[in-house]
Amino acid sequence: MEFDSNKAIYLQISDGICEQILRGELKEGERIPSVREWGGTIGVNPNTVARSYEVLSETGVIFQKRGIGFFVSEDARAVIAQVHRKSFIEQELPMFLNKARLLGVDLKDYLD
């Protein structure tokens, strides 16, 4: 996994897991790799992965079964879509529309 220096690694890991869930690579109810397994796979400190799992747990994307591991929540796709939709509408879309306006891009040509 390649990381962007402009965003915290633990957030990039969280985003990557969310993308895997949305693409269907990680299924709802499925066990995900342990913190150590995931850290070894992507080459980061397990504490960084633990922080990612904490963020995903707080948002309801994953949950922990004590002594067994972490699992994808049954409504993970809906939770991810809601969070990302809100972020897209509030942050990314306004920047995109502003840039299109500045560059004179007529979006009607692309919406048909």
All heavy atoms as an XYZ file, in Angstrom:
891
protein
N       0.848     -1.175      0.000
C       0.000      0.000      0.000
C       0.891      1.236      0.000
O       1.809      1.340      0.800
C      -0.900     -0.041      1.243
C      -1.887      1.057      1.340
S      -3.066      0.749      2.705
C      -4.208      2.053      2.392
N       0.603      2.166     -0.899
C       1.349      3.418     -0.944
C       0.565      4.483     -0.191
O      -0.650      4.578     -0.329
C       1.558      3.853     -2.389
C       2.494      2.934     -3.144
C       2.791      3.449     -4.542
O       2.836      4.670     -4.716
O       2.957      2.610     -5.418
N       1.288      5.269      0.590
C       0.627      6.260      1.423
C       0.881      7.668      0.923
O       1.939      7.970      0.379
C       1.101      6.128      2.877
C       0.721      4.813      3.491
C       1.671      3.816      3.692
C      -0.589      4.561      3.862
C       1.326      2.600      4.237
C      -0.941      3.349      4.420
C       0.008      2.368      4.607
N      -0.095      8.536      1.130
C      -0.034      9.947      0.775
C       0.449     10.708      2.003
O      -0.132     10.574      3.084
C      -1.422     10.415      0.360
C      -1.500     11.892      0.017
O      -0.482     12.593      0.060
O      -2.618     12.345     -0.294
N       1.487     11.492      1.845
C       2.051     12.213      2.992
C       1.144     13.341      3.494
O       1.399     13.913      4.544
C       3.428     12.778      2.633
O       3.318     13.699      1.566
N       0.073     13.642      2.767
C      -0.823     14.729      3.162
C      -1.956     14.285      4.089
O      -2.766     15.098      4.504
C      -1.426     15.398      1.925
C      -0.371     16.078      1.098
O       0.571     16.677      1.618
N      -0.496     15.969     -0.216
N      -2.017     12.993      4.384
C      -3.096     12.477      5.224
C      -2.516     11.442      6.174
O      -1.651     10.656      5.791
C      -4.182     11.848      4.337
C      -5.431     11.445      5.063
C      -6.492     11.003      4.064
C      -7.810     10.735      4.759
N      -8.838     10.332      3.803
N      -3.004     11.419      7.400
C      -2.518     10.471      8.405
C      -2.665      9.032      7.895
O      -3.679      8.669      7.290
C      -3.290     10.643      9.707
N      -1.647      8.215      8.152
C      -1.634      6.840      7.662
C      -2.819      6.040      8.202
O      -3.456      5.284      7.474
C      -0.290      6.155      7.993
C       0.828      6.802      7.173
C      -0.348      4.661      7.734
C       2.219      6.320      7.504
N      -3.158      6.228      9.475
C      -4.265      5.453     10.036
C      -5.579      5.772      9.341
O      -6.429      4.893      9.170
C      -4.361      5.630     11.561
C      -4.993      6.915     12.032
C      -6.336      6.961     12.362
C      -4.244      8.086     12.166
C      -6.926      8.131     12.815
C      -4.814      9.252     12.610
C      -6.159      9.274     12.926
O      -6.743     10.439     13.369
N      -5.744      7.020      8.881
C      -6.954      7.386      8.144
C      -6.934      6.788      6.742
O      -7.973      6.370      6.221
C      -7.104      8.908      8.074
C      -7.387      9.593      9.403
C      -7.387     11.113      9.228
C      -8.704      9.117      9.996
N      -5.761      6.716      6.142
C      -5.645      6.103      4.826
C      -5.949      4.607      4.897
O      -6.582      4.047      4.001
C      -4.248      6.335      4.255
C      -3.985      7.805      3.926
C      -2.586      8.019      3.410
O      -2.229      7.503      2.353
N      -1.787      8.774      4.152
N      -5.512      3.974      5.974
C      -5.813      2.550      6.166
C      -7.321      2.369      6.337
O      -7.928      1.482      5.719
C      -5.046      1.983      7.379
C      -3.544      2.007      7.097
C      -5.527      0.565      7.713
C      -2.674      1.733      8.314
N      -7.941      3.216      7.145
C      -9.396      3.161      7.343
C     -10.128      3.337      6.018
O     -11.061      2.591      5.706
C      -9.859      4.251      8.316
O      -9.277      4.073      9.577
N      -9.693      4.314      5.236
C     -10.313      4.559      3.932
C     -10.150      3.352      3.018
O     -11.077      2.978      2.292
C      -9.709      5.796      3.262
C     -10.104      7.102      3.932
O     -11.043      7.101      4.755
O      -9.470      8.130      3.622
N      -8.974      2.742      3.061
C      -8.721      1.568      2.232
C      -9.625      0.405      2.592
O     -10.144     -0.297      1.715
N      -9.834      0.200      3.878
C     -10.727     -0.873      4.329
C     -12.161     -0.569      3.888
O     -12.875     -1.457      3.411
C     -10.622     -1.065      5.853
C      -9.236     -1.618      6.200
C     -11.737     -1.976      6.372
C      -8.911     -1.634      7.684
N     -12.561      0.679      4.017
C     -13.906      1.070      3.575
C     -14.085      0.825      2.077
O     -15.127      0.326      1.647
C     -14.176      2.539      3.909
S     -14.425      2.850      5.667
N     -13.086      1.152      1.303
C     -13.159      0.914     -0.140
C     -13.277     -0.580     -0.440
O     -14.041     -0.983     -1.325
C     -11.944      1.509     -0.847
C     -11.996      3.012     -0.957
C     -10.809      3.596     -1.691
O     -10.195      2.898     -2.526
O     -10.495      4.773     -1.435
N     -12.536     -1.399      0.296
C     -12.626     -2.842      0.091
C     -14.024     -3.362      0.419
O     -14.529     -4.263     -0.247
C     -11.585     -3.576      0.930
C     -10.178     -3.405      0.403
C      -9.174     -4.213      1.213
O      -9.390     -4.515      2.390
N      -8.070     -4.562      0.584
N     -14.638     -2.789      1.431
C     -16.002     -3.181      1.797
C     -16.968     -2.750      0.696
O     -17.815     -3.526      0.255
C     -16.401     -2.592      3.161
C     -15.560     -3.237      4.273
C     -17.903     -2.787      3.427
C     -15.664     -2.555      5.623
N     -16.833     -1.516      0.222
C     -17.725     -1.030     -0.829
C     -17.572     -1.815     -2.124
O     -18.540     -2.028     -2.850
C     -17.486      0.467     -1.083
C     -17.929      1.411      0.028
C     -17.513      2.842     -0.297
C     -19.434      1.327      0.249
N     -16.355     -2.266     -2.434
C     -16.111     -3.062     -3.649
C     -16.522     -4.521     -3.470
O     -16.515     -5.293     -4.420
C     -14.636     -2.999     -4.041
C     -14.217     -1.681     -4.665
C     -12.849     -1.786     -5.336
N     -11.806     -2.253     -4.453
C     -10.921     -1.475     -3.835
N     -10.942     -0.172     -4.027
N      -9.989     -1.990     -3.056
N     -16.858     -4.913     -2.251
C     -17.268     -6.282     -1.993
C     -16.118     -7.234     -1.736
O     -16.313     -8.448     -1.646
N     -14.908     -6.704     -1.596
C     -13.745     -7.538     -1.305
C     -13.766     -8.024      0.146
O     -13.274     -9.105      0.446
C     -12.455     -6.779     -1.595
C     -12.288     -6.443     -3.063
C     -11.166     -5.467     -3.335
O     -10.351     -5.180     -2.423
O     -11.092     -4.965     -4.470
N     -14.308     -7.203      1.024
C     -14.574     -7.585      2.415
C     -16.087     -7.568      2.566
O     -16.728     -6.557      2.316
C     -13.928     -6.613      3.400
C     -12.408     -6.608      3.473
C     -11.920     -5.478      4.372
C     -11.895     -7.942      3.997
N     -16.645     -8.680      2.959
C     -18.101     -8.819      3.045
C     -18.600     -8.551      4.460
O     -17.898     -8.777      5.432
C     -18.496    -10.230      2.630
C     -17.906    -10.664      1.299
C     -18.961    -10.892      0.286
C     -18.419    -11.442     -1.015
N     -17.695    -10.510     -1.833
N     -19.840     -8.084      4.535
C     -20.463     -7.836      5.824
C     -20.561     -9.144      6.594
O     -20.922    -10.178      6.038
C     -21.826     -7.180      5.619
C     -21.676     -5.784      5.018
C     -22.982     -5.133      4.611
O     -23.953     -5.845      4.330
O     -23.017     -3.894      4.554
N     -20.169     -9.107      7.863
C     -20.155    -10.289      8.705
C     -18.852    -11.069      8.648
O     -18.626    -11.977      9.442
N     -17.983    -10.716      7.714
C     -16.712    -11.417      7.532
C     -15.659    -10.935      8.529
O     -15.597     -9.758      8.854
C     -16.213    -11.166      6.104
C     -14.922    -11.847      5.738
C     -14.520    -11.564      4.294
O     -15.375    -11.183      3.483
O     -13.331    -11.719      3.993
N     -14.829    -11.854      8.982
C     -13.711    -11.502      9.863
C     -12.639    -10.821      9.031
O     -12.360    -11.227      7.912
C     -13.142    -12.762     10.518
C     -12.040    -12.461     11.524
C     -11.446    -13.773     12.084
N     -10.310    -13.498     12.928
C      -9.064    -13.303     12.487
N      -8.791    -13.369     11.200
N      -8.084    -13.059     13.332
N     -12.056     -9.770      9.587
C     -10.954     -9.098      8.908
C      -9.648     -9.480      9.610
O      -9.665     -9.948     10.746
C     -11.144     -7.559      8.868
C     -11.189     -6.958     10.268
C     -12.404     -7.202      8.086
C     -11.218     -5.433     10.275
N      -8.520     -9.297      8.932
C      -7.240     -9.672      9.541
C      -7.015     -8.954     10.874
O      -7.490     -7.837     11.082
C      -6.207     -9.236      8.507
C      -6.945     -9.222      7.209
C      -8.345     -8.794      7.564
N      -6.259     -9.611     11.747
C      -5.918     -8.993     13.032
C      -5.052     -7.765     12.785
O      -4.524     -7.563     11.694
C      -5.163     -9.991     13.906
O      -3.850    -10.185     13.390
N      -4.893     -6.981     13.826
C      -4.055     -5.780     13.755
C      -2.647     -6.150     13.301
O      -2.072     -5.504     12.421
C      -4.041     -5.069     15.131
C      -2.965     -4.029     15.207
C      -5.411     -4.466     15.423
N      -2.099     -7.195     13.872
C      -0.734     -7.631     13.511
C      -0.671     -8.150     12.078
O       0.261     -7.853     11.339
C      -0.234     -8.696     14.469
C       0.072     -8.158     15.849
C       0.779     -9.220     16.698
N       0.951     -8.766     18.053
C       1.908     -7.945     18.443
N       2.774     -7.482     17.581
N       1.995     -7.573     19.717
N      -1.668     -8.946     11.689
C      -1.705     -9.463     10.321
C      -1.773     -8.331      9.303
O      -1.026     -8.316      8.326
C      -2.917    -10.387     10.123
C      -2.848    -11.698     10.856
C      -4.168    -12.446     10.833
O      -5.249    -11.813     10.769
O      -4.107    -13.680     10.906
N      -2.688     -7.396      9.542
C      -2.879     -6.282      8.603
C      -1.621     -5.416      8.549
O      -1.175     -5.023      7.473
C      -4.090     -5.457      9.021
C      -4.643     -4.625      7.903
C      -4.320     -3.346      7.616
C      -5.601     -5.015      6.927
N      -5.032     -2.913      6.528
C      -5.823     -3.928      6.095
C      -6.303     -6.197      6.705
C      -6.722     -3.968      5.018
C      -7.184     -6.234      5.653
C      -7.384     -5.130      4.817
N      -1.040     -5.139      9.718
C       0.191     -4.341      9.771
C       1.315     -4.997      9.000
O       2.056     -4.335      8.261
N       1.463     -6.312      9.141
C       2.498     -7.036      8.412
C       2.255     -7.028      6.917
O       3.196     -6.911      6.120
N       1.002     -7.142      6.526
C       0.642     -7.155      5.105
C       0.960     -5.832      4.422
O       1.486     -5.816      3.310
C      -0.863     -7.469      4.930
O      -1.133     -8.742      5.505
C      -1.268     -7.466      3.478
N       0.653     -4.729      5.094
C       0.860     -3.420      4.450
C       2.134     -2.718      4.909
O       2.449     -1.630      4.431
C      -0.364     -2.498      4.645
C      -0.634     -2.214      6.121
C      -1.580     -3.088      3.965
C      -1.739     -1.213      6.370
N       2.853     -3.328      5.837
C       4.146     -2.794      6.250
C       4.097     -1.590      7.168
O       4.895     -0.667      7.027
N       3.142     -1.599      8.108
C       3.071     -0.508      9.082
C       3.023     -1.080     10.493
O       2.736     -2.266     10.699
C       1.846      0.420      8.859
C       1.891      1.069      7.494
C       0.548     -0.314      9.061
N       3.285     -0.239     11.452
C       3.253     -0.609     12.851
C       1.837     -1.054     13.240
O       0.859     -0.387     12.890
C       3.675      0.613     13.680
C       3.852      0.296     15.136
O       2.968     -0.251     15.780
N       5.008      0.661     15.662
N       1.705     -2.150     13.965
C       0.376     -2.604     14.402
C      -0.401     -1.541     15.183
O      -1.634     -1.517     15.134
C       0.685     -3.820     15.285
C       1.985     -4.329     14.774
C       2.749     -3.097     14.347
N       0.294     -0.655     15.895
C      -0.401      0.417     16.623
C      -1.139      1.355     15.667
O      -2.204      1.875     16.002
C       0.582      1.214     17.480
C       1.113      0.414     18.643
O       0.458     -0.490     19.147
N       2.333      0.731     19.057
N      -0.577      1.554     14.491
C      -1.229      2.398     13.479
C      -2.497      1.716     12.991
O      -3.541      2.357     12.837
C      -0.269      2.675     12.309
O       0.923      3.269     12.819
C      -0.893      3.599     11.282
N      -2.411      0.423     12.756
C      -3.585     -0.345     12.330
C      -4.631     -0.345     13.446
O      -5.827     -0.190     13.185
C      -3.197     -1.782     11.934
C      -4.443     -2.589     11.569
C      -2.207     -1.774     10.776
N      -4.195     -0.489     14.692
C      -5.119     -0.475     15.828
C      -5.897      0.840     15.873
O      -7.101      0.846     16.152
C      -4.362     -0.692     17.132
N      -5.217      1.925     15.569
C      -5.891      3.236     15.551
C      -6.933      3.288     14.428
O      -8.012      3.831     14.607
C      -4.849      4.339     15.386
C      -5.372      5.695     15.689
C      -4.245      6.666     15.949
N      -4.795      7.994     16.158
C      -4.115      9.096     16.040
N      -2.833      9.053     15.733
N      -4.681     10.265     16.236
N      -6.598      2.690     13.288
C      -7.555      2.610     12.176
C      -8.784      1.804     12.581
O      -9.918      2.207     12.308
C      -6.916      1.947     10.955
O      -5.823      2.674     10.499
N      -8.548      0.671     13.224
C      -9.651     -0.178     13.660
C     -10.514      0.545     14.682
O     -11.731      0.371     14.714
C      -9.117     -1.491     14.240
C      -8.692     -2.513     13.208
C      -8.399     -2.165     11.885
C      -8.568     -3.839     13.548
C      -8.004     -3.111     10.958
C      -8.174     -4.802     12.620
C      -7.896     -4.429     11.332
O      -7.512     -5.373     10.417
N      -9.886      1.352     15.518
C     -10.632      2.133     16.507
C     -11.581      3.108     15.817
O     -12.754      3.225     16.185
C      -9.656      2.888     17.409
C     -10.301      3.650     18.529
C      -9.262      4.357     19.398
O      -8.240      3.726     19.726
O      -9.495      5.532     19.739
N     -11.082      3.796     14.793
C     -11.908      4.741     14.031
C     -13.067      4.000     13.366
O     -14.223      4.444     13.423
C     -11.055      5.483     12.963
C     -11.922      6.231     11.973
C     -10.073      6.424     13.622
N     -12.769      2.859     12.748
C     -13.807      2.085     12.072
C     -14.828      1.528     13.063
O     -16.017      1.451     12.752
C     -13.171      0.951     11.265
C     -12.325      1.398     10.071
C     -11.531      0.227      9.506
C     -13.190      2.042      9.009
N     -14.373      1.166     14.251
C     -15.292      0.677     15.292
C     -16.206      1.790     15.771
O     -17.412      1.579     15.971
C     -14.516      0.111     16.475
O     -13.815     -1.048     16.113
N     -15.640      2.974     15.960
C     -16.428      4.117     16.442
C     -17.521      4.517     15.450
O     -18.578      4.974     15.863
C     -15.513      5.314     16.715
C     -14.661      5.144     17.949
C     -13.625      6.253     18.122
O     -13.556      7.177     17.278
O     -12.872      6.186     19.112
N     -17.258      4.343     14.159
C     -18.259      4.701     13.153
C     -19.220      3.566     12.854
O     -20.164      3.737     12.103
C     -17.590      5.161     11.839
O     -16.740      4.122     11.360
C     -16.807      6.438     12.023
N     -18.968      2.385     13.432
C     -19.873      1.260     13.238
C     -19.593      0.436     11.993
O     -20.423     -0.377     11.592
N     -18.427      0.612     11.391
C     -18.078     -0.143     10.193
C     -17.618     -1.548     10.558
O     -17.931     -2.515      9.870
C     -16.992      0.597      9.373
C     -16.483     -0.244      8.221
C     -17.532      1.933      8.870
N     -16.876     -1.668     11.655
C     -16.427     -2.970     12.129
C     -16.776     -3.094     13.609
O     -17.072     -2.097     14.273
C     -14.908     -3.199     11.912
C     -14.075     -2.225     12.731
C     -14.556     -3.148     10.429
C     -12.564     -2.515     12.710
N     -16.716     -4.318     14.108
C     -16.918     -4.539     15.541
C     -15.991     -5.660     15.975
O     -15.519     -6.457     15.162
C     -18.383     -4.868     15.859
C     -18.858     -6.166     15.274
C     -18.835     -7.339     16.015
C     -19.334     -6.220     13.965
C     -19.277     -8.532     15.485
C     -19.781     -7.410     13.421
C     -19.745     -8.570     14.178
N     -15.732     -5.707     17.266
C     -14.824     -6.709     17.810
C     -15.586     -7.743     18.623
O     -16.449     -7.399     19.428
C     -13.771     -6.045     18.694
C     -12.736     -7.019     19.224
C     -11.645     -6.343     20.040
O     -11.804     -5.221     20.494
N     -10.543     -7.029     20.230
N     -15.245     -9.002     18.383
C     -15.716    -10.091     19.230
C     -14.516    -10.467     20.086
O     -13.501    -10.938     19.563
C     -16.169    -11.298     18.404
C     -17.454    -11.092     17.669
C     -17.872    -12.383     16.967
C     -19.157    -12.207     16.208
N     -19.526    -13.446     15.481
N     -14.628    -10.210     21.356
C     -13.512    -10.434     22.280
C     -12.955    -11.851     22.132
O     -13.675    -12.832     22.169
C     -13.960    -10.194     23.710
C     -12.807    -10.164     24.700
C     -13.271     -9.749     26.076
N     -13.728     -8.378     26.110
C     -12.958     -7.341     26.423
N     -11.695     -7.529     26.693
N     -13.452     -6.124     26.460
N     -11.652    -11.916     21.928
C     -10.963    -13.189     21.812
C     -11.037    -13.834     20.431
O     -10.385    -14.833     20.181
N     -11.842    -13.266     19.540
C     -12.000    -13.850     18.205
C     -11.409    -12.943     17.133
O     -10.722    -13.392     16.232
C     -13.483    -14.143     17.901
C     -14.026    -15.144     18.915
C     -13.641    -14.669     16.483
C     -15.492    -15.416     18.783
N     -11.706    -11.642     17.216
C     -11.168    -10.711     16.235
C     -12.172     -9.653     15.831
O     -13.206     -9.472     16.472
N     -11.842     -8.974     14.746
C     -12.692     -7.904     14.212
C     -13.487     -8.421     13.022
O     -12.988     -9.209     12.217
C     -11.843     -6.710     13.783
C     -11.302     -5.920     14.932
C     -10.047     -6.202     15.450
C     -12.040     -4.896     15.502
C      -9.539     -5.470     16.508
C     -11.537     -4.162     16.570
C     -10.284     -4.449     17.074
N     -14.709     -7.913     12.910
C     -15.611     -8.323     11.845
C     -16.246     -7.106     11.195
O     -16.443     -6.072     11.842
C     -16.723     -9.220     12.409
C     -16.228    -10.546     12.905
C     -15.627    -10.658     14.154
C     -16.340    -11.676     12.119
C     -15.151    -11.870     14.621
C     -15.866    -12.901     12.578
C     -15.271    -13.002     13.826
N     -16.605     -7.250      9.923
C     -17.316     -6.193      9.209
C     -18.761     -6.197      9.692
O     -19.408     -7.244      9.733
C     -17.254     -6.431      7.682
C     -18.043     -5.356      6.941
C     -15.809     -6.470      7.195
N     -19.266     -5.041     10.064
C     -20.642     -4.918     10.552
C     -21.644     -5.243      9.446
O     -21.356     -5.076      8.264
C     -20.910     -3.491     11.046
O     -20.069     -3.182     12.116
N     -22.817     -5.687      9.858
C     -23.857     -6.071      8.896
C     -24.339     -4.890      8.051
O     -24.775     -5.082      6.930
C     -25.040     -6.724      9.615
C     -24.709     -8.075     10.226
C     -24.264     -9.118      9.207
O     -24.757     -9.119      8.064
O     -23.391     -9.934      9.562
N     -24.275     -3.683      8.592
C     -24.723     -2.504      7.839
C     -23.547     -1.608      7.438
O     -23.713     -0.418      7.209
C     -25.757     -1.727      8.640
C     -25.221     -1.219      9.967
O     -24.141     -1.683     10.395
O     -25.881     -0.361     10.582
N     -22.363     -2.199      7.326
C     -21.149     -1.426      7.047
C     -21.244     -0.626      5.755
O     -20.861      0.543      5.705
C     -19.934     -2.351      7.001
N     -21.762     -1.237      4.692
C     -21.846     -0.537      3.401
C     -22.710      0.719      3.517
O     -22.362      1.772      3.003
C     -22.379     -1.463      2.322
C     -21.397     -2.566      1.948
C     -22.008     -3.534      0.952
N     -22.340     -2.896     -0.298
C     -21.560     -2.886     -1.377
N     -20.408     -3.513     -1.350
N     -21.937     -2.269     -2.473
N     -23.833      0.614      4.221
C     -24.727      1.762      4.388
C     -24.065      2.848      5.226
O     -24.176      4.040      4.915
C     -26.044      1.316      5.031
N     -23.364      2.450      6.288
C     -22.664      3.413      7.141
C     -21.583      4.140      6.345
O     -21.480      5.372      6.393
C     -22.046      2.709      8.376
C     -21.112      3.634      9.127
C     -23.137      2.189      9.296
N     -20.791      3.382      5.596
C     -19.716      3.980      4.803
C     -20.295      4.931      3.769
O     -19.812      6.054      3.594
C     -18.870      2.891      4.116
C     -18.131      2.068      5.164
C     -17.892      3.511      3.121
C     -17.539      0.770      4.621
N     -21.329      4.496      3.073
C     -21.941      5.338      2.044
C     -22.450      6.645      2.644
O     -22.258      7.724      2.065
C     -23.073      4.588      1.352
N     -23.084      6.559      3.803
C     -23.619      7.760      4.448
C     -22.496      8.725      4.821
O     -22.575      9.921      4.549
C     -24.424      7.378      5.682
C     -24.990      8.558      6.431
C     -25.720      8.144      7.702
O     -25.693      6.990      8.107
N     -26.370      9.095      8.335
N     -21.440      8.219      5.442
C     -20.321      9.060      5.876
C     -19.614      9.672      4.669
O     -19.326     10.871      4.643
C     -19.333      8.251      6.749
C     -18.041      9.020      6.979
C     -19.977      7.874      8.062
N     -19.334      8.859      3.646
C     -18.614      9.357      2.478
C     -19.471     10.309      1.648
O     -18.955     11.267      1.077
C     -18.105      8.184      1.636
C     -16.906      7.522      2.241
N     -15.801      7.205      1.528
C     -16.640      7.141      3.510
C     -14.899      6.650      2.312
N     -15.401      6.596      3.531
N     -20.772     10.032      1.567
C     -21.675     10.920      0.837
C     -21.669     12.301      1.480
O     -21.560     13.316      0.803
C     -23.090     10.335      0.832
C     -24.059     11.083     -0.056
C     -25.445     10.440     -0.080
N     -25.377      9.061     -0.574
C     -25.700      7.981      0.143
N     -26.125      8.102      1.381
N     -25.611      6.781     -0.376
N     -21.762     12.332      2.798
C     -21.763     13.605      3.519
C     -20.451     14.356      3.287
O     -20.447     15.552      3.002
C     -21.970     13.368      5.018
C     -22.066     14.631      5.836
C     -22.360     14.323      7.297
C     -22.662     15.589      8.027
N     -21.754     15.951      9.033
N     -19.346     13.663      3.384
C     -18.037     14.267      3.158
C     -17.919     14.781      1.734
O     -17.417     15.884      1.488
C     -16.928     13.243      3.438
O     -15.679     13.745      3.049
N     -18.380     13.992      0.771
C     -18.315     14.395     -0.627
C     -19.124     15.663     -0.873
O     -18.640     16.617     -1.489
C     -18.815     13.258     -1.530
C     -18.883     13.636     -2.968
C     -17.732     13.740     -3.734
C     -20.103     13.898     -3.571
C     -17.790     14.099     -5.072
C     -20.173     14.253     -4.905
C     -19.023     14.360     -5.661
N     -20.340     15.695     -0.359
C     -21.222     16.840     -0.580
C     -20.703     18.098      0.113
O     -20.762     19.190     -0.446
C     -22.660     16.505     -0.123
C     -23.269     15.488     -1.087
C     -23.526     17.758     -0.032
C     -24.580     14.892     -0.623
N     -20.180     17.949      1.321
C     -19.744     19.110      2.092
C     -18.337     19.596      1.745
O     -18.040     20.771      1.901
C     -19.817     18.803      3.585
C     -21.230     18.639      4.084
C     -21.301     18.268      5.554
O     -20.236     18.064      6.186
O     -22.424     18.169      6.069
N     -17.458     18.699      1.286
C     -16.068     19.088      1.082
C     -15.616     18.994     -0.372
O     -15.118     19.964     -0.938
C     -15.156     18.236      1.964
C     -15.412     18.443      3.434
C     -14.674     17.435      4.301
O     -13.862     16.658      3.823
N     -14.962     17.436      5.584
N     -15.756     17.829     -0.971
C     -15.198     17.618     -2.299
C     -16.005     18.282     -3.409
O     -15.433     18.885     -4.318
C     -15.073     16.121     -2.581
C     -14.098     15.438     -1.641
C     -14.100     13.934     -1.810
O     -14.095     13.468     -2.967
O     -14.107     13.237     -0.787
N     -17.317     18.158     -3.377
C     -18.161     18.716     -4.426
C     -18.023     20.234     -4.554
O     -17.860     20.737     -5.675
C     -19.617     18.303     -4.223
C     -20.574     18.658     -5.351
C     -20.126     18.033     -6.670
C     -21.984     18.187     -4.992
N     -18.049     20.992     -3.456
C     -17.874     22.446     -3.598
C     -16.529     22.818     -4.245
O     -16.483     23.724     -5.078
C     -17.952     22.966     -2.153
C     -18.771     21.956     -1.442
C     -18.398     20.641     -2.067
N     -15.464     22.095     -3.893
C     -14.154     22.382     -4.508
C     -14.181     22.049     -5.994
O     -13.657     22.798     -6.823
C     -13.045     21.590     -3.798
C     -12.784     22.069     -2.389
S     -11.399     21.289     -1.488
C     -11.191     19.709     -2.199
N     -14.804     20.933     -6.344
C     -14.906     20.524     -7.740
C     -15.697     21.552     -8.556
O     -15.271     21.964     -9.639
C     -15.573     19.147     -7.832
C     -15.923     18.740     -9.220
C     -14.949     18.207    -10.058
C     -17.214     18.890     -9.704
C     -15.264     17.824    -11.352
C     -17.530     18.519    -10.999
C     -16.563     17.984    -11.825
N     -16.853     21.959     -8.023
C     -17.687     22.919     -8.738
C     -16.986     24.262     -8.889
O     -17.077     24.912     -9.941
C     -19.034     23.086     -8.025
C     -19.940     21.859     -8.057
C     -21.165     22.080     -7.181
C     -20.325     21.495     -9.477
N     -16.268     24.683     -7.861
C     -15.524     25.938     -7.938
C     -14.451     25.860     -9.021
O     -14.292     26.780     -9.821
C     -14.895     26.276     -6.583
C     -14.212     27.610     -6.601
O     -14.781     28.618     -7.017
N     -12.960     27.636     -6.176
N     -13.717     24.762     -9.059
C     -12.666     24.598    -10.058
C     -13.263     24.560    -11.462
O     -12.726     25.158    -12.395
C     -11.849     23.345     -9.792
C     -10.634     23.246    -10.664
C      -9.628     22.317    -10.064
C      -8.306     22.513    -10.777
N      -7.221     21.880    -10.076
N     -14.388     23.870    -11.626
C     -15.057     23.812    -12.927
C     -15.468     25.210    -13.372
O     -15.285     25.590    -14.532
C     -16.266     22.887    -12.857
N     -15.992     25.993    -12.442
C     -16.396     27.368    -12.746
C     -15.197     28.202    -13.169
O     -15.241     28.933    -14.154
C     -17.063     27.981    -11.506
C     -18.377     28.628    -11.750
C     -19.029     29.288    -10.524
N     -18.587     28.866     -9.199
C     -19.157     27.907     -8.483
N     -20.172     27.222     -8.971
N     -18.711     27.607     -7.293
N     -14.101     28.099    -12.415
C     -12.895     28.856    -12.716
C     -12.314     28.507    -14.083
O     -11.763     29.364    -14.774
C     -11.825     28.634    -11.639
C     -12.116     29.229    -10.267
C     -11.071     28.762     -9.261
C     -12.137     30.747    -10.337
N     -12.438     27.246    -14.464
C     -11.883     26.790    -15.737
C     -12.870     26.911    -16.893
O     -12.535     26.603    -18.032
C     -11.406     25.341    -15.616
C     -10.277     25.113    -14.610
C      -9.987     23.622    -14.459
C      -9.023     25.867    -15.041
N     -14.073     27.366    -16.595
C     -15.071     27.538    -17.639
C     -15.634     26.231    -18.166
O     -16.073     26.159    -19.311
N     -15.637     25.207    -17.345
C     -16.169     23.907    -17.747
C     -17.685     23.944    -17.613
O     -18.204     24.256    -16.544
C     -15.582     22.778    -16.873
C     -16.232     21.442    -17.213
C     -14.079     22.710    -17.025
N     -18.382     23.641    -18.713
C     -19.831     23.586    -18.690
C     -20.247     22.161    -18.344
O     -20.135     21.251    -19.165
C     -20.418     23.990    -20.038
C     -21.926     24.121    -20.010
O     -22.545     23.791    -18.966
O     -22.499     24.544    -21.033
N     -20.689     21.951    -17.122
C     -21.007     20.613    -16.633
C     -22.191     19.986    -17.377
O     -22.318     18.769    -17.417
C     -21.266     20.644    -15.131
C     -20.077     21.071    -14.272
C     -20.474     21.140    -12.819
C     -18.918     20.106    -14.464
N     -23.022     20.787    -17.998
C     -24.158     20.263    -18.754
C     -23.690     19.345    -19.879
O     -24.352     18.384    -20.215
C     -24.988     21.410    -19.323
C     -25.707     22.222    -18.280
C     -26.418     23.395    -18.892
C     -26.892     24.320    -17.799
N     -27.347     25.595    -18.347
N     -22.523     19.641    -20.435
C     -21.971     18.810    -21.505
C     -21.631     17.411    -21.013
O     -21.587     16.462    -21.783
C     -20.711     19.451    -22.099
C     -20.987     20.770    -22.789
O     -22.147     20.995    -23.192
O     -20.049     21.568    -22.926
N     -21.370     17.259    -19.737
C     -20.937     15.988    -19.176
C     -22.064     15.234    -18.467
O     -21.918     14.076    -18.147
C     -19.778     16.201    -18.213
C     -18.569     16.777    -18.916
C     -18.309     18.141    -18.889
C     -17.715     15.958    -19.629
C     -17.220     18.668    -19.548
C     -16.617     16.473    -20.292
C     -16.379     17.830    -20.259
O     -15.296     18.343    -20.916
N     -23.150     15.889    -18.179
C     -24.231     15.267    -17.440
C     -25.213     14.535    -18.321
O     -26.065     13.820    -17.840
C     -24.950     16.303    -16.576
C     -24.106     16.938    -15.472
C     -24.891     18.025    -14.753
C     -23.626     15.879    -14.485
N     -25.145     14.723    -19.611
C     -26.085     14.067    -20.540
C     -25.733     12.655    -20.827
O     -24.789     12.087    -20.728
C     -26.159     14.847    -21.855
C     -26.808     16.223    -21.634
O     -27.602     16.358    -20.717
O     -26.492     17.122    -22.430
